[in-house]
Amino acid sequence: MSVVIKSVEKGSPAQKSGIKQGDIILSIDENEIMDVLDYRFYQNNSRLKIKIIGENGKERVVKVKKKEYEELGLSFETYLMDKKHSCLNKCVFCFIDQLPKGLRESLYFKDDDSRLSFLFGNYITLTNITEHEIERIIKMHISPINISVHTTNPELRVKMMTNKNAGKVLSVINRFNDAGIKINCQLVLCPGYNDGAELERTLSDLTALENAECIAAVPVGLTRYREGLAKIEPFNEKTAADVLDIIDKYAEICAEKYGQRRVYGADEFYLLSGREIPDAEFYGDFLQLENGVGLWSLLREEANEAIKDTEYDDNNTRKITIATGEAAYPLITSIVDSAVKKWHNLECKVIAVKNNFFGGKISVAGLVTATDIIEQLSGADIGEELLIPSVMLNNENEMFLDSITLNELSERLNVKITPVNNDGYELIDKILGVENNG
């Protein structure tokens, strides 16, 4: 595969060596360049031989001298240097299959790209991975790799993912482990499928791997748009508690064997079971925050520290509202109560937005739509500002899931709306209306 150079940074090692926009890069030090991983890995040496094709169609070898790990200074049409790899599975629990029409266009793309796992922390199923990619990950020692395992029972994995190769590729996990590649594992649990005895089997297999450094179990998310899809029951108080009991059993085994807990349940399992969410130190290095593991504890700890450390002029009066999902409502309320107790002129109301858009069973803030916010906050006494979790919006903090922009929502509610990242210090700053302290 050849890659066209879109631009060359002025003054860069590439420009100084005569590489130009429109040139086609073929290889670096005789290593074929197929995408961004190849490029980033092989450009690091201080002396390079780069084979390119110029505008005249002739091949030539360009010698480059630079500092070790210094960027060459090339950019390409796309960040990956080619198209993202889409998912080949038809998982019974796939959230994208449960989406209605009319949402943000990007939501409907199912990626399953090993490069995105390394670059951005995305999870891959391995059903889309090639032998070339496996060997490259091992050769480059790309670590950690994030894998959606769900179950280590080959037949059950085929059934759950509706892919005949889903069971076979489980062997790749062992190859990565044997090569010293760190592995983060995700298990989307569906009652009656991969919980109970099947969960025990999966955790027994994965905790036996020395380099499976973190295993996170998350409950299946179910919307009202499941017509024609497999019947799956949601977790309840008992089944969620049963999952946590199994997780604790294998976490204790890991703590004794490796000195680390390694196995965790998502915060949602604790909320569903009615059990208290552990303190922040329980989660170690917070390796699976993106799966909702430890988010609650980390935010609580940071916010409490911020309340204790932040100085604020209590003569200032401030009246605001925070809108969040039902799951986070008790936590945000407790944080706000502590803030109001310290700063008496602060008036802050917290509203739990029920997710009617997806059918009422989804309670996380990241899936709250502007439609539900409008329906439930229109006419409310919001005050001078409305704070919302930034996870409700796309990466640019511009648009909600239902394609309504932040500006449109602000106009509909006639109030300033401020997104807040999942950071306790930032939350307190935004509540107080001051600049970030930290």
Summary of the structure (lengths in Angstrom):
residues: 438
radius of gyration: 24.7
end to end distance: 45.3
largest distance: 74.4
contacts: 1367
relative contact order: 0.08
helix: 37%
strand: 19%
